[in-house]
Amino acid sequence: MTTIQVVEVARVTPAAVESDSVLNSAHSLTIPLTFFDLPWLMLNPVKRVFFYKITALTREHFHSSILPKLNLSFSLVLRSYLPLSGRITWDPNEPKPSIVVSENDAVSVTVAETRADFSLLSGYGQRPASDVHALIPELPVSIDSATVLSIQITLFPGDGFSIGVAAHHGVSDGKTSTMFIKAWAHLCKLDNNAVSLPANLTPSFDRSLVNVNDLTELDEEMIQITKTRSLCPNPGREIGDDVRARRWGRSPGRPGSEYTRRISGGVDP
């Protein structure tokens, strides 16, 4: 099993947003979930790991150059993906949950270090899924409140680093998650000088685009699927060493290539 040492746990806030363009007079943003989102409330978080190989990476270079750039670009991208910095809340007086973003909300970013074998974890082939899970942060959830996003950046001295992402499935589907990671990489690559994101990496939170005659009835039907008024995910089985992690994709041929790892719930033959 991969052993990590936590160096720090920081809270990264979105870069300054013009209040009159996004937040209301109470300096908060509320986005109701729709029938597209509600069926995913009870699922476990979406977990992904990205590996970046940098030969002979030192602690000094990582902490003085790479980590500050990652944190700054992360803060900038949250400005466009503001709901990811908030929480899902289910008020007792409301029929369905909403995403609520307050002025001082932030995303937890864990910085860690490990002596694990970078090539083994990021390379081809199978390995125990539990080894990869150590590189992914926890996503706190209670009955009426759920964190939307958590990040873990893990240094492999001399080899590179990984970025582990845990996101609530009720807010971040596959399309959103991929757009967010690409947007973060875009701002980081431009050395944080970009004023705005390109259209293909800019999300929309306009719920009026959901043009359905009886939206309330559909929402109620989707809520019935969960069978409980709780944001806690369905209990998952314990991950044993017979469950294997498998490669999902790779961008080859470039320094610092990006790897993603899918956590497989099945047992490979």
ABEGO torsion letter per residue (X at the ends): XBBBBBABBBBBBBBBBBAAAABBAAGBBBBBBBAAAAAAAABBBBBBBBBBBBBGBBAAAAAAAAAAAAAAAAAAAAAABAAAABBBBBBAABABBBBBBBAABBBBBBBBBBABBAAAAABBEBBBAAAAAAABBBBBBBAABBBABBBBBBBBBGAEBBBBBBBBAAABBAAAAAAAAAAAAAAAAAGGABABBBAAABBBABAAABBBABAAAAAAAAAAAAGBBBABBBBBBBBBAABBBBBABBBBGBBGBBBBBBBBABBBX
